[in-house]
Amino acid sequence: MESQQTRRSLFVACLAMAASRVGFGVVVIVFPAYLSGASDLEVAGALALYPLAEAAMSLPVGFLCDSRGRKAVFAASLAAMAVLMASIALTRNIYVVAGIHAAMGVGAAGVTVSTLAIVTDSTAPSTRGAGMGGFDLADIGGYAVGIVLGARLSAAFPHALGSAFLVTSLVVASALAVVVLGVREPPRRRIERQASSSPLSSLDARGRAALPLWFGVTVLLGTVFFLPRAFARSGISLGATSDILVVGIAVLGAGAVGFGALSDRIGRGVVMLVGVSGLIELLVALILIFHSGGHSFVKNLPLLGLLLFTSSAIVPTVLATAGDGAAESTRGTAMGFYTTLLSVGSATGTLAAGVAHSLGGLAGVFEAACGAFFLSCLVSLVMWVRVGRAVKRKAL
């Protein structure tokens, strides 16, 4: 049974994770105005460098978490992100800002991997789905707060947008204090691993089968990062954009906790299928709406909200599946591998959205996202069927 101290550390880690995501939420909203002189592809590239850098460092950070501990990595990463966020206020040069944003991605790798490792350490298989749902709520909840904060700061400092990054830096710095004071390193064995070990060896067969599906989800996340720019080009105001994204994120966060807990009771696979079905239907509905000019978007919000809520089942069940099969000594590495795909997929989605928007507008963005996600689902399905057959053969 999880102790009160363990639950408190889990809560504090997720809270600090949310605070770190506030920074990126602010960036997504403020960047289009702060870098107004840059092109669509330049802004998309600057946004994509963050997850690319996060991808490059996630596996090394995972090894570090396994060998040196979660808390130290978490605290150092938050400190770096706070300093880098403040430094964006010093320049509007697209290439300098892109470089700073990439460096922030390195810090983000430390925050994400260490938090996921703490969640996995602090939960048993019977509660891991709920734990991962809490992580997802903190993750996307931080984005939501950042989007709201970014919109408010843009309105408060229309002629001094750099101040938005200074305020956000203070938010991230406060998360550092919370981690130092409130997170206790979970008890576990520390085992040195050979450098030649494959990162895939940290995952079992089911964890590997879920990788393509996870990549498809992260491509969609990258697409969302570009939506404020796409909405702005379509004449949708910054305030309306932030409201749309915040409501959507709130729906996803609420659903993640519930569906994660449900997967603890009835199994990961069934709940995962519910989420996949809902997300595909949501993307198809968005394509049809924006192909017709987007005029029926508001009228169809209840349906879109229901489909979005259903799709929230994917993330907690995929992450719980990965955590269930990861050995205690390699959980940091396993979560580092998943974070690598998260980052690569986010960067791919942001860049693809920039290209798709240039070619086909908002409908083109959702068409590209739907195609990528459907393909990833097919690959995961084939791998999952093979896992099932292998299990049956062993049982005979």
Secondary structure as UniProt FT lines:
FT   HELIX           4..34
FT   TURN            35..37
FT   HELIX           40..68
FT   HELIX           70..87
FT   HELIX           88..90
FT   HELIX           94..122
FT   TURN            125..127
FT   HELIX           128..156
FT   TURN            158..159
FT   HELIX           162..182
FT   TURN            195..196
FT   HELIX           199..202
FT   HELIX           205..209
FT   HELIX           211..233
FT   TURN            234..235
FT   HELIX           238..266
FT   HELIX           268..291
FT   TURN            292..293
FT   TURN            295..300
FT   HELIX           301..311
FT   TURN            312..313
FT   HELIX           314..324
FT   HELIX           328..330
FT   HELIX           331..395
//
